[in-house]
């Protein structure tokens, strides 16, 4: 909803701390897309690191 929330302006208004969250220009869309891509990349790496560290923790001590 957050990613495409500005397209639902006719249905509801989204405000964050008094600022209307509706990117209008191409630059605002590019900035929003860049932020979403960075957040998703960091979340993906965090999930990968969590699984990697869990598997390392489960490995027997002699095989490290």
N, C-alpha and C positions, 0 to 999 in steps of 0.2 A: 504494500500500500504506500509506503514511503517513497519508493522509487517512482511510481506512477501516480502519486497523489495529486500532483498539480493538474493532471488530465481530468480529475473528478471534480473540478472546481464548480461545475454546474450543480453537483449533488451536495457537496459539503465544502466548507472552508477549512483549510489547515493553517494553524498559526503556531509558531514556536516562539515563546517569550515575547509575544506582541508583534512579531514579524511575520508577515504573510508568506507562507512557504509555497510560492508559485513561480518557478523559473519561467521567464518570458522570452528572453533573448537566447540566441545560440550560445553565447558565452556562458550564461548562467546554466544552460543545459550541459555544456561541456564540463564546467566546474563540478556540477552535481554528479555527473557520470564518473569523473575522475575520483571524487571522494568515495563513491560506491565501489568502484573497482579496487581502490586501495584498501578499503575496509574488508571487502570479500577476500582479497589476497592475504591480508593479515590473518583473517579468520581461518582460511584454508591452511596456511602455514602453521598456525597454532594447533589445529586439529592433527596435522601431520606430525608435528613435534610431540604432541601428547601420545599418539600411538607409538611413535618411534621410541620414546623414553619408557613407555610401559613395557614394550617388548624387550628393551635392554634390561629393565628391572627384573623381568620374569626369566631371563636367560640365566642358566647356572653360572656360578662364580668362576669355575675353571675354564669356561669357554670364551672368556673375554679377551 
